[in-house]
Amino acid sequence: MDRHNPHPSLEDRLYFRQLLAGRDFAKGDPIAAQMVNFSYLVGDSVTKEAMIVDPCYATDDLVDLAEQDGMKVVGALATHYHQDHVGGDLFGEQLEGVRELITRCSCKVHVQRPEVPWVKRVTGVSDSDLAQHDSGDIVKVGEIPIQLIHTPGHTPGSQCFLVQNRLIAGDTLFLQGCGRTDLPGGDPRQLYLSLSQKLAKVPDSAILYPGHLYDPRASASLGETRRSNFVFKPKTEAEWLSMFG
């Protein structure tokens, strides 16, 4: 802590890292390199506590990266149940994920209530391993508040995380495009409502951090994304469903 600033602002306290699978962790893993998932470390640089958003592929790598920064992993935040975000069997390949993380760190995995049965089925974790939430709940890591926004559509319990004007969106929204709705639990109308109503409360100034590197840029302002991303071109639900339903 800066001795000239004994009471740093939350922005100054924020510990935030965007990590690309196959490059920053899970190096040499061909599936991680192909899927280009992002995981995130979010924490409080004063209390030295951090959470991992979407731990997958090589959970020890993610914990080690946090510990190299002097941080202790105290929990996980899951955007949704898909195996490339929380682990499990993916086309015959067993991916590491939340189950391996909680074995090492003895911590809770924070999920939206509608996602609970899906996460349990895919990963094998139990109710006692999960912290169940509703939209708008605040989870604190140290003194850093993380707002959970339920954004169904890609999956029933997909959620985004708003922390210090940074929106970690998982597969709800990419810099270009959005999550698929043709997988189990997907619902195109719900995704339209999530994009047009749930996320409408997040300001243009917020920086969007997606769940995959599907664009040359790793992040962009939400305002820029709203202007350039084709999923925001339809002006009505009917138009949106005709294009993406």
Secondary structure per residue as TSV (DSSP state, phi and psi in degrees):
chain	resnum	aa	ss	phi	psi
A	1	M	-	360.0	138.6
A	2	D	-	-65.4	120.8
A	3	R	T	-65.7	-19.6
A	4	H	T	-85.1	-7.1
A	5	N	-	-135.5	73.1
A	6	P	S	-67.5	-15.2
A	7	H	S	-125.8	73.3
A	8	P	-	-65.2	151.0
A	9	S	-	-68.3	164.9
A	10	L	H	-60.4	-35.9
A	11	E	H	-63.4	-41.1
A	12	D	H	-68.5	-30.1
A	13	R	H	-79.3	-21.6
A	14	L	E	-62.7	129.6
A	15	Y	E	-106.9	123.1
A	16	F	E	-146.9	123.3
A	17	R	E	-135.2	133.6
A	18	Q	E	-100.9	124.8
A	19	L	E	-125.7	129.7
A	20	L	E	-98.9	124.4
A	21	A	B	-63.1	138.7
A	22	G	T	87.9	-14.6
A	23	R	T	-120.7	-55.2
A	24	D	T	-90.2	-25.3
A	25	F	B	-150.1	167.4
A	26	A	S	53.2	40.2
A	27	K	T	-65.0	136.6
A	28	G	T	86.1	-4.5
A	29	D	-	-85.1	112.7
A	30	P	H	-65.1	-32.8
A	31	I	H	-68.7	-44.4
A	32	A	H	-60.3	-41.7
A	33	A	H	-65.7	-35.5
A	34	Q	H	-74.0	-38.2
A	35	M	H	-82.2	-18.6
A	36	V	T	43.8	49.9
A	37	N	B	-75.1	149.0
A	38	F	E	-102.1	137.0
A	39	S	E	-114.0	160.4
A	40	Y	E	-133.2	145.3
A	41	L	E	-109.7	124.7
A	42	V	E	-128.6	126.9
A	43	G	E	-161.7	-171.4
A	44	D	E	-115.0	113.6
A	45	S	T	-70.8	-12.1
A	46	V	T	-86.8	-49.7
A	47	T	T	-81.7	-13.0
A	48	K	T	66.3	30.4
A	49	E	E	-108.5	144.6
A	50	A	E	-144.1	156.3
A	51	M	E	-120.0	152.6
A	52	I	E	-104.8	126.8
A	53	V	E	-91.0	123.0
A	54	D	S	55.8	64.0
A	55	P	-	-72.4	122.7
A	56	C	-	-154.4	165.1
A	57	Y	S	72.1	-57.4
A	58	A	-	-146.2	80.9
A	59	T	H	-66.4	-33.0
A	60	D	H	-62.3	-38.3
A	61	D	H	-58.6	-44.2
A	62	L	H	-66.3	-43.3
A	63	V	H	-63.9	-41.9
A	64	D	H	-62.3	-40.6
A	65	L	H	-62.4	-41.8
A	66	A	H	-63.8	-45.3
A	67	E	H	-66.6	-32.2
A	68	Q	H	-63.4	-26.0
A	69	D	T	-89.4	6.5
A	70	G	T	80.1	17.6
A	71	M	-	-104.5	149.7
A	72	K	E	-109.7	127.5
A	73	V	E	-77.4	122.8
A	74	V	E	-119.9	4.8
A	75	G	E	175.6	173.1
A	76	A	E	-133.0	149.3
A	77	L	E	-120.4	122.6
A	78	A	-	-106.1	121.7
A	79	T	S	-70.2	-36.0
A	80	H	-	-170.2	177.0
A	81	Y	-	-84.4	-6.6
A	82	H	-	-61.5	145.8
A	83	Q	H	-61.8	-30.3
A	84	D	H	-76.8	2.3
A	85	H	H	-117.4	-31.1
A	86	V	H	-128.7	0.9
A	87	G	-	91.2	170.1
A	88	G	E	124.5	-174.2
A	89	D	E	-80.0	118.0
A	90	L	E	-119.5	100.6
A	91	F	T	52.8	42.8
A	92	G	T	88.4	-6.2
A	93	E	E	-101.3	127.9
A	94	Q	E	-89.2	112.0
A	95	L	E	-94.2	137.1
A	96	E	-	-65.9	156.0
A	97	G	-	-171.4	-138.9
A	98	V	H	-64.5	-32.5
A	99	R	H	-62.2	-43.2
A	100	E	H	-71.3	-35.1
A	101	L	H	-63.2	-47.4
A	102	I	H	-70.9	-20.3
A	103	T	H	-67.8	-37.6
A	104	R	H	-81.8	-39.6
A	105	C	H	-106.5	-11.3
A	106	S	-	50.3	59.5
A	107	C	-	-133.4	171.8
A	108	K	E	-93.0	153.5
A	109	V	E	-108.8	121.0
A	110	H	E	-91.4	121.4
A	111	V	E	-137.5	159.0
A	112	Q	E	-76.2	146.0
A	113	R	G	-52.9	-44.4
A	114	P	G	-64.7	-15.8
A	115	E	G	-90.7	-11.0
A	116	V	H	-55.1	-53.3
A	117	P	H	-63.5	-31.3
A	118	W	H	-70.3	-44.4
A	119	V	H	-63.9	-42.3
A	120	K	H	-62.5	-43.7
A	121	R	H	-65.5	-41.6
A	122	V	H	-77.1	-38.4
A	123	T	H	-103.1	-21.3
A	124	G	-	84.1	6.0
A	125	V	-	-76.1	166.0
A	126	S	-	-109.8	172.5
A	127	D	G	-55.7	-37.4
A	128	S	G	-68.9	-16.1
A	129	D	G	-85.8	-12.3
A	130	L	E	-110.0	141.5
A	131	A	E	-104.3	115.5
A	132	Q	E	-92.6	137.1
A	133	H	E	-132.6	163.3
A	134	D	-	-115.2	160.7
A	135	S	T	-59.3	136.4
A	136	G	T	95.0	-12.0
A	137	D	-	-59.4	150.2
A	138	I	E	-112.7	125.9
A	139	V	E	-108.6	131.0
A	140	K	E	-104.5	135.5
A	141	V	E	-116.2	111.8
A	142	G	T	62.3	-124.5
A	143	E	T	-105.5	8.4
A	144	I	E	-87.3	117.0
A	145	P	E	-84.5	136.8
A	146	I	E	-120.8	117.3
A	147	Q	E	-87.2	131.0
A	148	L	E	-97.7	124.3
A	149	I	E	-115.9	113.2
A	150	H	E	-72.4	118.5
A	151	T	-	-128.4	71.3
A	152	P	T	-65.5	161.4
A	153	G	T	140.8	-58.5
A	154	H	S	-67.0	-43.4
A	155	T	S	-142.1	166.2
A	156	P	T	-61.9	-32.5
A	157	G	T	-117.4	25.3
A	158	S	-	-55.7	143.1
A	159	Q	E	-142.5	152.5
A	160	C	E	-112.6	158.4
A	161	F	E	-122.8	124.4
A	162	L	E	-107.3	117.1
A	163	V	E	-138.3	114.8
A	164	Q	T	49.5	51.4
A	165	N	T	62.8	27.1
A	166	R	E	-118.2	129.0
A	167	L	E	-109.1	109.8
A	168	I	E	-90.6	111.1
A	169	A	E	-104.1	-2.1
A	170	G	E	55.9	-133.0
A	171	D	T	-102.0	11.6
A	172	T	T	-67.4	-42.2
A	173	L	B	-147.5	130.7
A	174	F	-	-107.8	173.3
A	175	L	S	-62.9	-35.5
A	176	Q	S	-130.0	124.5
A	177	G	S	89.5	-173.8
A	178	C	B	-150.6	177.9
A	179	G	-	-67.6	151.0
A	180	R	-	-67.4	154.4
A	181	T	S	-121.2	10.2
A	182	D	S	-101.6	11.6
A	183	L	S	-98.3	163.6
A	184	P	T	-52.6	127.3
A	185	G	T	91.1	-5.9
A	186	G	-	-75.5	151.4
A	187	D	-	-152.4	106.3
A	188	P	H	-61.4	-36.9
A	189	R	H	-65.6	-41.7
A	190	Q	H	-63.1	-37.6
A	191	L	H	-67.1	-38.8
A	192	Y	H	-58.4	-46.4
A	193	L	H	-65.3	-36.0
A	194	S	I	-64.4	-43.9
A	195	L	I	-71.9	-39.4
A	196	S	I	-90.2	-21.6
A	197	Q	I	-120.3	-55.7
A	198	K	I	-59.6	-47.4
A	199	L	G	-84.6	-6.8
A	200	A	G	-63.4	-23.1
A	201	K	G	-78.9	-11.1
A	202	V	S	-87.0	127.2
A	203	P	-	-69.0	157.6
A	204	D	T	-58.3	-27.8
A	205	S	T	-73.1	-16.0
A	206	A	S	-64.6	146.4
A	207	I	E	-94.7	126.3
A	208	L	E	-86.4	125.5
A	209	Y	E	-117.7	110.5
A	210	P	E	-85.9	176.0
A	211	G	S	-85.8	-14.4
A	212	H	B	-141.6	155.5
A	213	L	-	-90.1	80.0
A	214	Y	-	-102.0	14.7
A	215	D	S	-145.5	152.0
A	216	P	S	-57.1	-26.0
A	217	R	S	-92.4	143.8
A	218	A	S	-86.6	-16.6
A	219	S	-	-160.8	164.2
A	220	A	E	-163.3	161.6
A	221	S	E	-67.5	151.3
A	222	L	H	-66.3	-33.8
A	223	G	H	-62.4	-44.9
A	224	E	H	-62.7	-40.1
A	225	T	H	-64.6	-42.1
A	226	R	H	-62.9	-31.5
A	227	R	H	-79.3	-34.2
A	228	S	H	-105.3	-22.5
A	229	N	-	-78.7	126.1
A	230	F	G	-63.1	-18.1
A	231	V	G	-70.5	-14.8
A	232	F	G	-97.0	3.4
A	233	K	-	-72.0	-42.7
A	234	P	-	-62.0	140.9
A	235	K	-	-102.1	-10.1
A	236	T	S	-133.9	163.7
A	237	E	H	-61.7	-40.5
A	238	A	H	-62.5	-42.3
A	239	E	H	-63.1	-42.9
A	240	W	H	-64.0	-44.4
A	241	L	H	-67.1	-31.6
A	242	S	H	-67.7	-27.3
A	243	M	H	-91.9	-39.0
A	244	F	H	-118.8	-3.8
A	245	G	-	-79.7	360.0
